[in-house]
Amino acid sequence: MKEIEVMQTPEPRPLSRPRPKQPAERPAKASDIIDEAHIEGLLSSSRSADRSEIHEILDRAKELHGLTHEEVARLLMVEDPDLLAEMGHAARWVKEEIYGRRLVFFAPLYMSNECVNNCLYCAFRRDNKAVPRATLTMDQIREEVEACERIGQKRLLLLVGEFGPLSQIVDYLEQAIATVYATKKGPDEVRRVNINVPALDIEHFKRLKAAGIGTYQLFQETYRRSTFERAHPGGPKSRYDYHLQAMDRAQLGGVDDVGIGALLGLDDYRFEVLAMVMHAEHLDRTFGTGPHTISVPRINPAENAPWAMNPPHPLTDEEFKKVVTILRLAVPYTGLILSTRENPSLRREVFALGISQLSAGSRTQPGGYKADDPEELAQFSLGDHRPLDEVLREVASLGYIPSFCTSCYRSGRTGMDFMDLAKPGLIKQYCLPNALSTFAEYLEDYASPETKEIGIKAIEEHIKGIDSEALRRTSRALVDRVRKGERDVMV
C-alpha cells in the first residue's frame, strides 16, 4: 500500500451533530432505539405536503445535515411524479456532493447455508429440506476467493447462516478471514473483508475486529416487532431485542463501521424507512458514528420460503426508488448499497438516486463462483446476472467511476474519523482519486478490450472535470503510477 500526501482541504461545513459527551457502556434498550408508537403517529398524522413545503424540505436536505422524522414522513407521502423527480434530483446532488460520481463494487461470498433459524423469507431456513446443506472448508473458500480475484474483485462480503453456537461461528470466521487475506497472487488479492453474519456478543466482535474485518453488516429484516416475530418462528434469530441491539454491541466491541438494512416487502416500506432513519440517529447520537452503510434489499422469490413467494407488503419499482431517494436525503453521509436482486434496468435508474455501493456478478450459494448454475441452491433469485466486466462497462459509459477502493479501512479512516470527513462533504477528496486509481488497476489487469477502451476515456473525462487543481493533480499522479506498473497506490 503506497500512499501519497493528500491535498489541502477546504473549510469544512459544521458537523450535523456533536459527538457524544460520554460513550455508551452497554447496549441501549430496544425501545430506546426504535419507538414504534412515534413512527405510527407520524404515518397516521402526516398529510400530503404541498409543492412549496417539499421544496423547503429539499433545500434543508442540501445542507447535508439530514432530515427530521417529520420531514421524512412528509416525503414518504409524496405521490406526484413531478415532485418525486425533484426529490430524485436532490438526492443525486446530495450523493455527489459528499461522494462524487463514484460507485464502489464488492462481491458477496456465501460460505455456509446451514442454519438453525426458520426465517419464512429465506431458502436457507431450517425447515427447507429441499436444499442440500454445505459449509465450505478453508480449501473451498480459497477456491472461491481465487475465482473472485481472477475477475478483479478486491472487496468481499463474507456471509454465513447461524449454523451453531456463536463461539463456533466466530472460530470459523477467524479462520475464513485469515484464509481470504492470505489468498493472493500477483495483482490478484482481496484488500478488505466485510462480514454479514448473525448477531454476536461483544467479546465476539472484539475477536473479529482483531481478525481484520471492515464493516459488520446485519439487517433487522423488519423493524416492526410483531412482524419480526411472525417472520422468525424458530431459532435464536427470533429474539427481536438481541438482534436489534447487535449494532450497539459491535460498537462496544470496537467495530466502528456497521451496516444496517431492512428486507423491503416484509412490512410497510414507510415504516421501515422511518425506523432505519431512527436507528441511524441512535447510533450517531450514542456512539458519534452513524451507520457506514444502509442496504435496501427487496424481497425476491426463494425456494420453499412462503413469505418470499408471497411478500406481505410488496413494493412497486416506483416505491423502491422512493425509498432510495429518501434515505439518501435523510442520512446523507451513509453509503447506500444496491444488490443484484434488482434487474439491470432498475439498477441503472437508482444509480442516479443516491446509491454509492453495489454488488455485481454475485452468487448467493456456498461454492457459487465455481458452480455451473448461478441459481442452483441460491438463497434467493437474482435480477441481474451480468458479469462484473459488463456492469463496469455500463457504469463507466453512464458517467460514473467504478471503484474498488479500500483506502479508508486501511488508513484508519473509520468510525468517527470517517464521519468527520463524510458529514461535511470532505470524504470525496479521498474517494475520487482512489476510485480513479483502482479502476485504472482493473482496466490494466482484468478488463475486456471494450471495457478498457470505455474506461480509459471515462477516467480522462473525470480528471479533466475536477475543479480543484490540487485534486486533479493528485488524481492524475495516482493513475499514471498505476499505468506504469505500480499497484495499490492511494491517498
LINCOR-V142525 format. One record per run of one state. SS is the DSSP state (alpha for helix, beta for strand, coil for the rest). FROM is the first residue (numbers start at 1). TO is the last residue. If there is no record, write none. Layout:
BEGIN
<<SS;FROM;TO> <SS;FROM;TO>>
END
This chain:
BEGIN
<<coil;1;1> <beta;2;3> <coil;4;29> <alpha;30;33> <coil;34;35> <alpha;36;45> <coil;46;50> <alpha;51;61> <coil;62;68> <alpha;69;76> <coil;77;80> <alpha;81;99> <coil;100;101> <beta;102;110> <coil;111;111> <beta;112;112> <coil;113;118> <beta;119;119> <coil;120;134> <beta;135;135> <coil;136;137> <alpha;138;150> <coil;151;154> <beta;155;159> <coil;160;165> <alpha;166;182> <coil;183;184> <beta;185;185> <coil;186;187> <beta;188;188> <coil;189;191> <beta;192;196> <coil;197;201> <alpha;202;211> <coil;212;212> <beta;213;217> <coil;218;220> <beta;221;221> <coil;222;224> <alpha;225;231> <beta;232;232> <coil;233;235> <alpha;236;238> <coil;239;239> <alpha;240;244> <coil;245;245> <alpha;246;252> <coil;253;257> <beta;258;262> <coil;263;263> <beta;264;264> <coil;265;268> <alpha;269;287> <coil;288;292> <beta;293;295> <coil;296;297> <beta;298;298> <coil;299;305> <alpha;306;309> <coil;310;316> <alpha;317;330> <coil;331;334> <beta;335;338> <coil;339;343> <alpha;344;351> <coil;352;356> <beta;357;359> <coil;360;387> <alpha;388;397> <coil;398;400> <beta;401;403> <coil;404;406> <alpha;407;411> <coil;412;414> <alpha;415;422> <coil;423;427> <alpha;428;445> <coil;446;448> <alpha;449;464> <coil;465;468> <alpha;469;483> <coil;484;488> <beta;489;490> <coil;491;491>>
END
